[in-house]
């Protein structure tokens, strides 16, 4: 897989994490989600944001070295 494709994929993962966190925070206004489910979604969202961002940075740094 090309590095540009991997960087785009990492960006998509990070954006999905952001959307998941925003959706979880807005869910309080739209519909009721239990606290344990909300916490699980927040943890998954923040993890996706962190890993997606780190993955993107590493791939961009590796492409600079080549």
C-alpha positions in Angstrom: 0.0 0.0 0.0 1.3 3.5 -0.8 2.2 5.7 2.0 -0.2 8.4 0.8 -3.0 5.9 1.1 -1.9 4.9 4.6 -1.8 8.6 5.6 -5.3 9.1 4.3 -6.5 6.0 6.1 -4.9 7.2 9.3 -6.6 10.6 8.9 -9.9 8.9 8.3 -9.5 6.9 11.5 -8.7 10.0 13.5 -11.7 11.9 12.0 -13.9 8.9 12.8 -12.7 9.1 16.4 -13.5 12.8 16.6 -17.0 12.2 15.2 -17.6 9.4 17.7 -16.6 11.7 20.6 -18.7 14.6 19.3 -21.6 12.2 18.7 -21.3 10.8 22.2 -21.2 14.3 23.8 -24.3 15.4 21.7 -26.2 12.3 22.5 -27.2 13.8 25.8 -29.3 16.2 23.9 -30.7 13.9 21.3 -31.4 10.5 22.9 -30.5 8.7 26.1 -27.5 6.4 26.3 -26.5 4.7 29.5 -23.4 6.0 31.2 -21.4 2.8 30.8 -22.1 2.7 27.0 -21.3 6.4 26.8 -18.0 5.9 28.6 -17.1 3.0 26.3 -17.8 5.1 23.2 -15.7 7.9 24.5 -12.8 5.6 25.2 -13.0 4.1 21.8 -13.2 7.6 20.2 -10.3 9.0 22.0 -8.2 5.9 21.3 -9.0 6.1 17.6 -8.0 9.8 17.6 -4.7 9.1 19.4 -3.7 6.1 17.3 -4.8 7.7 14.0 -2.9 10.9 14.7 0.3 9.0 15.8 0.0 6.7 12.8 -0.3 9.7 10.4 2.7 11.5 12.0 4.9 8.4 11.8 4.0 7.7 8.2 4.7 11.4 7.2 8.1 11.3 9.0 9.0 8.1 7.2 8.1 9.5 3.9 10.4 12.5 4.6 13.4 10.2 5.2 13.0 8.5 1.8 
